[in-house]
Amino acid sequence: MKQDERTLQQWKDLAARYFEAETSPAEEQELAYFLTTPASQDREFDEIRAVMGYLATGRMYHRKRKSSAFRYAAAAAVIGLLLTTTVWQLAQNRNVCVAYIYGERCTDTETVLTEALKSIEKIRQEPQEETILQEQLSDIFQTLEENDTLTITDTPHL
Protein backbone atom coordinates (compact mmCIF):
# COMPACT_ATOMS: atom_id res chain seq x y z
CA MET A 1 0.00 0.00 0.00
CA LYS A 2 1.37 3.41 -0.94
CA GLN A 3 1.82 6.14 1.60
CA ASP A 4 -0.57 8.49 -0.18
CA GLU A 5 -3.33 5.85 -0.08
CA ARG A 6 -3.46 5.54 3.73
CA THR A 7 -5.98 7.47 5.76
CA LEU A 8 -5.17 9.20 9.03
CA GLN A 9 -6.85 6.34 10.91
CA GLN A 10 -4.74 3.77 9.07
CA TRP A 11 -1.59 5.68 10.10
CA LYS A 12 -2.80 5.62 13.69
CA ASP A 13 -3.40 1.87 13.42
CA LEU A 14 0.08 1.40 11.94
CA ALA A 15 1.54 3.38 14.84
CA ALA A 16 -0.32 1.14 17.30
CA ARG A 17 1.04 -1.95 15.51
CA TYR A 18 4.52 -0.40 15.70
CA PHE A 19 4.23 -0.20 19.48
CA GLU A 20 3.14 -3.85 19.52
CA ALA A 21 6.21 -4.77 17.38
CA GLU A 22 3.99 -6.13 14.62
CA THR A 23 5.27 -3.98 11.73
CA SER A 24 7.70 -4.96 9.01
CA PRO A 25 10.85 -2.95 8.37
CA ALA A 26 9.24 -1.52 5.22
CA GLU A 27 6.17 -0.39 7.21
CA GLU A 28 8.41 1.19 9.86
CA GLN A 29 10.23 3.08 7.13
CA GLU A 30 6.92 4.27 5.67
CA LEU A 31 5.76 5.36 9.13
CA ALA A 32 9.03 7.22 9.76
CA TYR A 33 8.66 9.02 6.44
CA PHE A 34 5.01 9.85 7.17
CA LEU A 35 6.01 11.40 10.50
CA THR A 36 8.10 13.98 8.63
CA THR A 37 5.15 15.18 6.55
CA PRO A 38 2.79 18.02 7.50
CA ALA A 39 -0.12 15.54 7.67
CA SER A 40 1.43 13.93 10.78
CA GLN A 41 1.66 17.12 12.83
CA ASP A 42 -1.33 16.03 14.92
CA ARG A 43 -0.85 15.61 18.69
CA GLU A 44 -1.75 11.96 18.39
CA PHE A 45 1.53 11.28 16.56
CA ASP A 46 3.78 13.06 19.09
CA GLU A 47 4.45 9.89 21.05
CA ILE A 48 5.41 7.78 18.02
CA ARG A 49 7.52 10.63 16.65
CA ALA A 50 9.40 10.88 19.96
CA VAL A 51 10.01 7.13 20.16
CA MET A 52 11.16 6.81 16.56
CA GLY A 53 13.39 9.88 16.92
CA TYR A 54 14.93 8.45 20.06
CA LEU A 55 15.63 5.12 18.35
CA ALA A 56 17.11 6.84 15.29
CA THR A 57 19.41 8.87 17.52
CA GLY A 58 20.45 5.74 19.40
CA ARG A 59 21.26 3.92 16.16
CA MET A 60 23.41 6.81 14.96
CA TYR A 61 25.20 6.97 18.31
CA HIS A 62 26.01 3.25 18.29
CA ARG A 63 27.20 3.36 14.69
CA LYS A 64 29.60 6.15 15.61
CA ARG A 65 30.79 4.24 18.67
CA LYS A 66 31.47 1.13 16.61
CA SER A 67 33.49 3.09 14.06
CA SER A 68 35.44 4.95 16.74
CA ALA A 69 36.02 1.67 18.59
CA PHE A 70 37.49 0.27 15.39
CA ARG A 71 39.72 3.33 15.11
CA TYR A 72 40.91 2.89 18.69
CA ALA A 73 41.60 -0.78 18.08
CA ALA A 74 43.57 0.01 14.92
CA ALA A 75 45.55 2.72 16.72
CA ALA A 76 46.29 0.35 19.60
CA ALA A 77 47.49 -2.31 17.15
CA VAL A 78 49.84 0.14 15.43
CA ILE A 79 51.20 1.38 18.76
CA GLY A 80 51.66 -2.19 19.94
CA LEU A 81 53.57 -3.05 16.77
CA LEU A 82 55.82 -0.01 17.15
CA LEU A 83 56.43 -0.76 20.82
CA THR A 84 57.24 -4.41 20.10
CA THR A 85 59.70 -3.41 17.38
CA THR A 86 61.39 -0.86 19.64
CA VAL A 87 61.70 -3.29 22.54
CA TRP A 88 63.08 -5.98 20.23
CA GLN A 89 65.71 -3.61 18.85
CA LEU A 90 66.70 -2.42 22.33
CA ALA A 91 66.92 -6.00 23.59
CA GLN A 92 69.60 -6.78 21.04
CA ASN A 93 71.87 -4.07 22.50
CA ARG A 94 70.87 -4.66 26.10
CA ASN A 95 73.92 -6.42 27.56
CA VAL A 96 76.51 -3.81 26.68
CA CYS A 97 78.34 -2.15 29.56
CA VAL A 98 80.46 0.83 28.63
CA ALA A 99 82.60 2.97 30.89
CA TYR A 100 85.29 5.50 30.14
CA ILE A 101 88.09 5.01 32.64
CA TYR A 102 90.86 7.60 32.42
CA GLY A 103 89.74 8.43 28.88
CA GLU A 104 89.81 4.79 27.69
CA ARG A 105 86.66 2.97 26.62
CA CYS A 106 86.07 -0.21 28.60
CA THR A 107 83.32 -2.75 27.74
CA ASP A 108 84.30 -5.55 30.16
CA THR A 109 81.24 -6.07 32.38
CA GLU A 110 83.19 -6.90 35.56
CA THR A 111 85.56 -3.95 35.17
CA VAL A 112 82.67 -1.54 34.53
CA LEU A 113 80.71 -2.78 37.59
CA THR A 114 83.83 -2.66 39.80
CA GLU A 115 84.57 0.93 38.77
CA ALA A 116 80.93 1.91 39.28
CA LEU A 117 80.97 0.51 42.83
CA LYS A 118 84.23 2.36 43.55
CA SER A 119 82.63 5.61 42.38
CA ILE A 120 79.59 5.02 44.56
CA GLU A 121 81.79 4.36 47.60
CA LYS A 122 83.68 7.62 47.00
CA ILE A 123 80.53 9.73 47.02
CA ARG A 124 78.70 7.90 49.80
CA GLN A 125 78.77 9.97 52.96
CA GLU A 126 78.79 8.56 56.42
CA PRO A 127 76.64 10.42 58.93
CA GLN A 128 78.69 13.36 60.20
CA GLU A 129 78.57 14.70 63.72
CA GLU A 130 75.62 16.88 64.47
CA THR A 131 75.93 20.32 63.04
CA ILE A 132 75.31 23.45 65.06
CA LEU A 133 71.84 23.86 63.52
CA GLN A 134 70.88 20.32 64.48
CA GLU A 135 72.10 20.90 68.04
CA GLN A 136 70.07 24.11 68.30
CA LEU A 137 66.93 22.43 67.03
CA SER A 138 67.47 19.57 69.43
CA ASP A 139 67.80 22.02 72.34
CA ILE A 140 64.58 23.81 71.34
CA PHE A 141 62.56 20.60 71.24
CA GLN A 142 64.04 19.34 74.53
CA THR A 143 63.03 22.59 76.16
CA LEU A 144 59.49 22.20 74.91
CA GLU A 145 59.34 18.65 76.21
CA GLU A 146 60.58 19.70 79.66
CA ASN A 147 58.03 22.52 79.86
CA ASP A 148 55.11 20.59 78.50
CA THR A 149 52.76 22.48 80.82
CA LEU A 150 53.21 25.57 78.72
CA THR A 151 49.78 27.14 78.19
CA ILE A 152 48.64 30.21 76.39
CA THR A 153 45.60 31.94 77.72
CA ASP A 154 43.66 34.57 75.94
CA THR A 155 42.15 37.12 78.25
CA PRO A 156 39.52 39.30 76.76
CA HIS A 157 40.20 42.99 77.00
CA LEU A 158 37.24 44.99 78.03
Salt bridges, closest charged atoms under 4 A:
GLU27 OE1 - ARG17 NH2 2.77
GLU30 OE1 - ARG6 NH2 3.12
GLU44 OE1 - LYS12 NZ 2.49
ASP46 OD1 - ARG49 NH1 2.78
GLU115 OE2 - LYS118 NZ 3.48
GLU121 OE2 - ARG124 NH2 2.74
